[in-house]
Amino acid sequence: MKKSRLCLIVILGIVFSLSSSIAQTVKPLTQLQQEFVDLRFGMFIHFNIPTFANADWPDPDMPADAFYPAKLDCRQWAKAAKSANMSYGCLTTKHHSGFCIWDTKTTDYNVMKSKFKRDVVKEYADAFRKEGLKVMLYYSILDTHHKIRPGWVTPEDVDMIKAQLTELLTNYGDITAVIIDGWDAPWSRISYDEVPFEDIYRLIKSIQPNCLVMDLNSAKYPAEALYYTDIKSYEQNAGQHISKDSNKLPALSCLPLNNSWFWKESFPSSPVKDPVKMVKENIVPMNKVYCNFILNAAPNRDGLIDDNAVAALKEIGKMWKNEGPLEKLPVYDAPIISSNIAKKQKAEASWSYDSEIMDFGNDDNFGSAWISNPAVKSPWYQVTFDREKPFNTITIMEKGNDRIVKYRLQYKENGVWKTIFNGRNDRKAKIHRFDRVWGNQVRILIDEARGSYPAIAEFGVYDERR
């Protein structure tokens, strides 16, 4: 498709969707987050061209005609979800191999160009709404068929991503949430700068203001703050586990009912996960800490959920039901969605040991940290930009149990240091938002710390659009 036509699709889609969303009542983000955790339990539906490959990551050039679910019945999925007392579904509209299961104008690699020629996203959305269930959509940024992968991302690729999301959010009614995958993960390696997170986030909100944006890989970031997501997510198969004792943020935890996400030939004859454990070890304890649990039920090549999975979902429904809203979420900061302009910039600091130097305080790795030497009585940490830049947000994410409790934040403008904050804050994640300023250096002066030594995992500076 020509670049100009693709851009036109994006522009026309945004204009249309903006006009259609004006009448909506825009809810505060905190209300949407509360409503999401109150949903408690839903169905993930991994169903796409990998279903026909016996592999979660098939050949990127697998022909479109391989996708042919002859008995597809999304009503069966919806009824199975309803039997488990689930509140919503979430379908893989496009997985990492790039095949689109909706009527898209952005690529020929889609279901309407296959022999099947039915819009699966539409049938799914209609079926779930008929059963009174909310509709969510999964979308992968990583796209191996279209070569949207690290080092290959072009402006045209970003335009295609925007165009596809515009279609999904314009043509299928109210979407409660978009769950995005294949972005800023160790295995995808597509950064939030290559495909700008804030651009995508604001596009989604411009079309459907009440749609939550979730990055499935946000567990990379510390549990104490929302970085690049409206909802904190934890993929259990990837070793990401929410604290069932201390979580205070709106969260999602996901797990497949079978032993992998997409249907495999062994599924009909292999045991599924124990329904009792799904209830007692997942739904119940997670709901107590503001976490919504989503359980994947993978349809087979006929387009139906296997009998053993359907039976397990019914068993869950016999043991558990949604008893209504959870406790009110605690107060927390709005998500960080902008690019970190302090990332990997020149850093300086007071004395530390060689393995804990200043470079670890802004290396985009929350596992490392700048740690002040205990002998230093007045520690400081500073980042220098190549020129004066605008910014309106500073974050300090600490590592370990010791805490910075009193400090000053300053920036240098035209050679003069000016103070943004001077006070106390003993939270592990310190997020400061203020009116936009310009400067070429930013620093923290630590006046008091609790414990042996201050440790900064990441010092972030952002210029948020507000």
Phi, psi and omega in degrees: 000138180295147183301316183298322180291320179297316178298322180297321177301315180300309184297312181296321179296318180294315180300314181297313185291325177298317180294327182279344183261356184301323185284350181292148170276114182278121182269149174299148180303320180298326177291318179297320179295319177296317179297326179293312181292332178292339176294331170071312193206132181212180184249120168276139182231095175275104182211114184190195183298332175300337178304329185260010183243352185060030180206140179290332179240087182282176174304125180300340180257018175304130186295147181301327182292349175296336180275105180209081177277089192301330183248024184313128179215092180293340176295326177295319178299313183297319179293325177294319177296318180297323181295335179269005183063031174287160183251348185197171172231163175216117187254141177283089181295321175213123178262192189296339181276359168086003182278128183261128182257033172226172182279084182261149176259004188270342184201152174278353180274073185208166187298328181287345176263359175269179177289342184287313173054043174228138182281100184292323180299318179295315181296321177296311183298317180296317183294318182289321178295324179298330178270007178079021183258145177289156182244124173237158181232139174261142180214132180261129172288313175299133184213096186288333178292316182267010178058035171272087184213168188304134180087348183245355187290127180244165174303326179293325176297316179297321176299320180293319176302314180296320180295318180293317178294324177299316177300312184297326183268354181256327193256000188230027176076195182292126178250119184293322181201149169250121177261114184260141182226170176071032186221127177056034176252152180303330182270338178266321175062019172269116187280167175287356175266320178298312171246100191299119184299313185297324177299313181293317181302311184287331174298311180301314182292331179289331180274311178229093184302334183263013178270126176283146177247119182238128171262121184294346182257017185289352177292348173302330184267155184302152185287351185271356182208157178266101174258121172057043176187149172277336183227129178290134183237149182223116177264107187297323180297337179265011178081017181261117185230128179287148174286120179278005179246323193237358183299136180234008182247153175298130191219164176224135173237135184234152183200141175277143176293326175267195184267003173204175189282310180268154183301140176235158183300336181278348189301315184298333183252003180257145179297143172269174179294149184296120179303326180298315179293325179299323180282306189283331184254352181235290187301306187295305182293328180289319177303329181291340180241040171064033182242127177271133181255128179241124186250125183278130172237109189270117175295153182272190185287347172277347183090023181234148174282133184299155183301320183294325177288319178300318180296319180295321179295321177297321178297320177299316181296332177287330184266338189220146171214157179283115184266016176107188186302146175278177174299155180296136179298145175295168177286135179209166183280152175297155183298148168276124184233354184267166176288142180275105183283352176270351185299122175059024172276173181297126181239144174226158181195168172291172189307136173212169177286160187302325183275004183224035187286173186302331181299337180279353182273352177213040183262011181063031179225109183283355177276338177260172181195151163277128181235121181292141174295136183301339182285342182282125183273332181229076184294155176210157179217137188217140176241137180243130177266166180285346178198171176293135182227153175277146175200157182217011180213137174228135176237144172232114177254118182271161178242141178085193185260345176289155187223138164282125185244337177221132186197170175236138172251130182224156173226153180255123178235122181053040176082003183243129177280131179234144186266131176264318184216139175214102183177203185246143177194112184255017177284149178294320176257113182253116183240120181242121175246140186204173177295145185303135175231170177238139177190164178249356176218146177225140181214159171241130175252118187266116183264335181203138178224149178256122182111197186282319186197147175289146178220115181256113178286315179211130174253116186244143176229132188222151172244087184284144172276124182230000000 
